[in-house]
C-alpha cells in the first residue's frame, strides 16, 4: 500500500523514518508494517512527474528503524482487514463465536 498521505502531512520532520511509519500504522490503523517496496533509480523520461522504473524495484524486508522513507515507497503490512477498508472487525461477531 502507499505510505498514507495523512501520515506524510502529520510528520513534523523533513526526515521520515521507518520507525515513525511503523508506529503510526500500528497505532492509527492496527497494521503491522513488515517491509518496503522501493526503487533504485528514476525514470527521467516522464513528462508529468518523476516516475520510478518498474525493473528497478526491490523489496526491503524488516527495514532498520532509521531507514528514511522516500516519497514513492510502498509499505507491506499485515492487517486484519484490507488496507483502505476502515471497517473494524465486528466485536459482536467475535463474542458470539461458539467454542468447539
Wavefront OBJ file of the C-alpha trace (Angstrom):
o trace
v 0.000 0.000 0.000
v 1.198 3.577 -0.492
v 2.557 5.413 2.536
v -0.602 7.153 3.834
v -0.791 10.801 2.820
v -2.191 11.771 6.230
v 0.959 10.334 7.819
v 3.195 12.342 5.497
v 1.278 15.544 6.286
v 1.316 14.860 10.057
v 5.064 14.451 10.155
v 6.820 17.381 11.823
v 10.202 16.360 10.486
v 11.641 16.587 6.993
v 13.176 13.126 7.516
v 10.577 10.404 7.994
v 11.859 7.048 9.234
v 10.512 3.514 9.070
v 10.225 3.638 12.882
v 7.768 6.560 12.756
v 5.819 4.960 9.885
v 5.695 1.627 11.746
v 4.368 3.266 14.919
v 1.837 5.394 13.033
v 0.397 2.423 11.097
v 0.211 0.292 14.234
v -1.427 2.954 16.425
v -3.726 4.573 13.863
v -4.816 1.533 11.845
v -3.682 -1.632 13.634
v -1.407 -2.530 10.678
v 1.946 -4.220 11.218
v 4.481 -2.827 8.711
v 6.896 -5.562 7.610
v 8.683 -4.130 4.578
v 9.042 -1.547 1.851
v 8.764 -1.700 -1.930
v 11.441 0.687 -3.164
v 13.122 1.825 -6.358
v 16.840 2.045 -7.073
v 16.575 4.694 -9.790
v 14.438 7.264 -11.530
v 12.931 7.337 -14.989
v 13.550 10.907 -16.091
v 11.571 10.467 -19.339
v 8.243 11.066 -17.594
v 6.709 14.420 -18.502
v 4.135 14.969 -15.719
v 6.173 13.812 -12.735
v 9.200 11.747 -11.905
v 8.348 8.061 -12.152
v 10.178 5.064 -10.745
v 11.286 2.421 -13.227
v 9.492 -0.897 -12.762
v 12.561 -3.092 -13.267
v 14.460 -1.168 -10.609
v 12.006 -2.106 -7.843
v 13.103 -4.187 -4.874
v 11.673 -5.252 -1.525
v 13.346 -4.309 1.744
v 12.065 -6.691 4.420
v 12.246 -5.655 8.061
v 13.970 -2.332 7.317
v 16.144 -0.801 10.021
v 14.166 1.644 12.199
v 16.228 4.602 10.949
v 15.574 3.822 7.243
v 14.412 7.054 5.595
v 11.049 6.805 3.824
v 11.145 8.046 0.224
v 8.136 9.758 -1.410
v 7.318 6.833 -3.732
v 7.913 3.994 -1.250
v 5.150 1.463 -0.794
v 4.750 -0.368 2.510
v 3.927 -4.033 3.059
v 1.614 -4.560 6.032
v -0.102 -7.368 7.882
v -3.684 -6.342 8.572
v -6.866 -7.996 9.732
v -8.817 -6.062 7.075
v -7.745 -4.978 3.622
v -5.888 -1.639 3.892
v -8.132 1.179 2.757
v -11.219 -0.530 4.145
v -11.653 1.160 7.515
v -14.360 -1.189 8.773
v -13.010 -2.714 12.007
v -13.753 -6.360 12.745
v -17.109 -6.873 14.388
v -16.747 -7.436 18.130
v -20.311 -8.750 18.262
v -19.458 -11.492 15.773
v -16.352 -12.387 17.765
v -18.245 -12.531 21.077
v -20.990 -14.730 19.530
v -18.462 -17.300 18.311
v -19.261 -20.728 19.725
v -16.452 -22.822 21.160
v -15.829 -26.195 19.534
l 1 2 3 4 5 6 7 8 9 10 11 12 13 14 15 16 17 18 19 20 21 22 23 24 25 26 27 28 29 30 31 32 33 34 35 36 37 38 39 40 41 42 43 44 45 46 47 48 49 50 51 52 53 54 55 56 57 58 59 60 61 62 63 64 65 66 67 68 69 70 71 72 73 74 75 76 77 78 79 80 81 82 83 84 85 86 87 88 89 90 91 92 93 94 95 96 97 98 99 100
